Amino acid sequence: GYYTVILVATNDEGCTDSISKNLFVENIVTAYVPNAFTPNGDGINDEFGVTGYSISGYDLQIFNRWGQIVFQSSGPFDSWNGSDSDGGKAPSGVYTFQFRIHNYRENSTRTGVVTLVR
């Protein structure tokens, strides 16, 4: 939004002057994606998902090394807990992910890899 920024300056003799300008601050969407996670129940890095600033949700898909979907989000902030598509524990290894942030103006899909460590 727009904000009014005011600069007030005073010299050594006590004379004061000021200037104000309107400044537009754009809402910037940022996304952070970890490169590994450890779903071992210790409460640290137990799930894989997208975090960031000004995100209203995302669509996330996780693929195994054969290109099969092992996880697909159904809610705006769903994260992967390391399960396979049958609900069992997915094996340690490297998985490909794909996500699209809902309110990102370009609506582009991002891809990468994540390592599941057991």
Solvent accessible surface area in square Angstrom, and as a share of the most:
residue,aa,sasa,rsa
1,G,55,0.53
2,Y,163,0.62
3,Y,129,0.49
4,T,87,0.50
5,V,78,0.45
6,I,111,0.57
7,L,116,0.57
8,V,91,0.53
9,A,57,0.44
10,T,88,0.51
11,N,83,0.42
12,D,153,0.80
13,E,153,0.69
14,G,51,0.49
15,C,83,0.49
16,T,88,0.51
17,D,106,0.55
18,S,67,0.43
19,I,99,0.50
20,S,61,0.39
21,K,135,0.57
22,N,114,0.58
23,L,95,0.47
24,F,110,0.46
25,V,74,0.43
26,E,79,0.36
27,N,99,0.51
28,I,107,0.54
29,V,27,0.15
30,T,47,0.27
31,A,40,0.31
32,Y,139,0.53
33,V,47,0.27
34,P,56,0.35
35,N,119,0.61
36,A,39,0.30
37,F,3,0.01
38,T,41,0.24
39,P,20,0.13
40,N,97,0.50
41,G,69,0.66
42,D,85,0.44
43,G,66,0.64
44,I,117,0.60
45,N,94,0.48
46,D,33,0.17
47,E,94,0.42
48,F,0,0.00
49,G,13,0.12
50,V,8,0.05
51,T,90,0.53
52,G,39,0.38
53,Y,139,0.53
54,S,33,0.21
55,I,25,0.13
56,S,63,0.41
57,G,0,0.00
58,Y,4,0.01
59,D,63,0.33
60,L,1,0.00
61,Q,40,0.18
62,I,0,0.00
63,F,39,0.16
64,N,23,0.12
65,R,192,0.70
66,W,173,0.61
67,G,51,0.49
68,Q,111,0.49
69,I,73,0.37
70,V,15,0.08
71,F,41,0.17
72,Q,106,0.47
73,S,18,0.12
74,S,115,0.74
75,G,21,0.20
76,P,71,0.44
77,F,115,0.48
78,D,47,0.25
79,S,33,0.22
80,W,1,0.00
81,N,81,0.42
82,G,1,0.01
83,S,28,0.18
84,D,45,0.23
85,S,83,0.54
86,D,135,0.70
87,G,59,0.57
88,G,36,0.35
89,K,162,0.69
90,A,1,0.01
91,P,96,0.60
92,S,66,0.42
93,G,28,0.27
94,V,88,0.51
95,Y,13,0.05
96,T,58,0.34
97,F,13,0.05
98,Q,64,0.28
99,F,11,0.04
100,R,78,0.29
101,I,13,0.07
102,H,66,0.29
103,N,63,0.32
104,Y,53,0.20
105,R,191,0.70
106,E,112,0.50
107,N,85,0.44
108,S,36,0.23
109,T,70,0.40
110,R,110,0.40
111,T,94,0.55
112,G,24,0.23
113,V,89,0.51
114,V,0,0.00
115,T,48,0.28
116,L,1,0.01
117,V,68,0.39
118,R,109,0.40
